[in-house]
Amino acid sequence: DELLKWHAEEIEKTRAAVFEIASKLPVPEKASTMREVNAILNKYAGAYDTPEEMFRRMDGYLKRAQAAAREYVWFPEEVCRLEKVPYPIRESFPWGGYSDGDGRLRPITGKVFLNNINFRAVTDGWMKMQAIHESYPGHHIQYVRNVTDTLPETLKLGAKHIPLIEGVAHRSEHVFEFVFEEDPFYPLFVAYRRHHTAV
């Protein structure tokens, strides 16, 4: 009962945050439903016209997120390659994701990927979020630090590993909103995604 109560409260809290942010946007549209919020996001911060433009923008977002993360988190020389979604998993990762590499190689290298087949569904907000969640300071830096740091194995594997890595990556989406401070729609996207993950 306590867990269910917390979950219901979380849904209401995240929903209220979405509408509060949406009400402050400098746009004529008003949102009273999640469908209307989605329409605003798609209109003002939607997908790009070509996969090439999507990758060009994402490259810039990754560079900005990397520079910001270096101000707050130590990490050694590393590479986070931007690639197309691997063909066998293109249906399982409709927007994109992250894949680590061989921790024995230097520089430590990981891959963030975008779904170039489904590019019309990969919005600007999604790419900005992915630059943080999947890369800097999210999963890529977690992988880099997992390779370089002396950590107890219980933090690297198993049931304790997943809540830690996803929790940090999700929290980073909000904490690192400042990376894209010129974009008034990015905080709405982050809140919208937070509500989506709560539901």
N, C-alpha and C positions, 0 to 999 in steps of 0.2 A: 504493500500500500504506500509506503513512504517513497519508494523508487518511482512508482507510477505518479504520485503527487508531484514529485520533483520534475518528472518529464512533462507533465501537463503545464506546470508553471513555466518551465523553460520554453515551451512552444509559445505560450502567451507573451512572455517577455521578449523573445526574438521577433515575434510578429509585430509587437508594438514598436520596437526599435526600427523596423523596416519602414513603417508608416510615418514615424517621426522624422526620419531622415528624408523620405520622399516629400514630405510637406514643406521642407525648406529649400528644395531645388529651384533654381531660377528658370522654370519652364511653365508654360501655361497649363499643361495637363495636371490634373489632380488624381491621386490614386487612393481608392478605397478598397480595392481588391488586389490580391497578388497577381492576377492576370494583368491588371492595369500597371502595376509596378514593372512587370516583365515587359510590357509594351513600351514603357518609358526607357528602360534599359536598352531594349533592342533599337529604339529610334535614335537615341543619343549616344550610345556606347555599344553599338552592335558589331556584327561580324564585318570582315573586310571583303572586298570584291574578288580577290584572287588569293590563292595559297601563297604566292610570292610576297604579296603585301603583308599577309599575316606573319610570315616568317621574318620579314624585314622589321616589322614593328616589335615582334617578340625578341629579336636580337637586341634591340635598344632597351627593352624592359629588363632583360636579364643583366645587362651592363649596369643599369641604374640600381637594381636590387643588389647586385654583387658589391658595388661601391658602398651602399648604405649598410649592408651586413658587416663589412669590414670595420665600420665605425663602432660596432657593438659586440662582435663575436670574433675571437681569434680563429683563424684557419690558415693552414699552410698553402703553398702554391697548389693550385688545383685547376681542373678544366671541367666545365659543364657544357657539353656539346648540345646544340640545338639540332634536332633531327626530325624526320617524318616518323609517324607512328609505325612501328614494325608491322608489316603486312599481316602476319598471323593473328595479331591482337587488335586489329583496327576496329572490329565490332565490339570488343570488350572495353575499349578505351575511346569513347565517342568524341572526347575533346582533347585528351592528351594525358601525360603522366610522366613518371620518372623511372629510370633504370640505372642501378649502380653498375660498377665495373669490377675489374680485378684489382683488389686492394694491394696487391704486391707490386704493381706497376707505378712508376712516377713519371709525370705528375699524376696524382690521384684523379681519375677521370670518371665522370658520370654522364648520363644523357637525359635531357629533358626532351620530350617529344610532343608534337602537335599532330592532330588528325587532319592531314592534308586532303583526305577524301571527304570528310565531313566539315570542311572549313567554314561553311555558311552557318554552322551552329557554334563555332568558336568565337565568342564575343570578345570585345576589347577588355571588358572587366574580367573575363575568364583568363585571358592571357596575363594581365597584370597580377591577378591572384596566383596564377600558376608560377610566375617568375619568383614569387615569394614562397608559396606553400611547397612547391616541388623543388625549388632551387636554393634561393638565398633569403633567409637563413633556414629554410625548410629541409626537405629530405636530402638534398645534395650535401649540404653542410653537415647534416646528421651523419651521413655516410662517411664523409671525409673525417669527421671527428671520431667516429666509431673505429676507423682504421688507425688513426694516429694516437688516440688517447688510451690510457690504461683505465679500463672500466671493468667492473665486475661482469662476468658472463651473463648474469641474470638480467642485466640491463641491455645486453646485446641480442638476446634470443628469447623466444617464447612469449608467454602470456603477458609478461611485464613490458615487453618490447613494443608491442603494437599501440597500446594506449599512450605510451610515452611519445613515440615518434609522431603519431597522428595528432595528439594533443598539442604538442609544440608547434607543429606545422599549421594547424588550424588557428591557434592563438596568434601566431606570427602574421596571419592575414590582416588582423585588426591592428596589432601593435605597429606594423610597418606600413600602415596606410599613408604615412607621410612621404613615402617614396614617390607617390603619385599625387602630391598635394594640389597640383593644378587642376586635377580632374574632379569636379564636384559629384560625378556619378560613381566613382570607385567606392566610396564608403557605402553607398546604397547597395552596390553589388556585393560587397563583403557582408553586409547585414542580411541581404536576401539569401546568400549562400549559407550563412549561419543559421537562418531560420530553416532552410532546406535540410541542413544536416541534423537539426533538432527534431524535425518531423520524421 
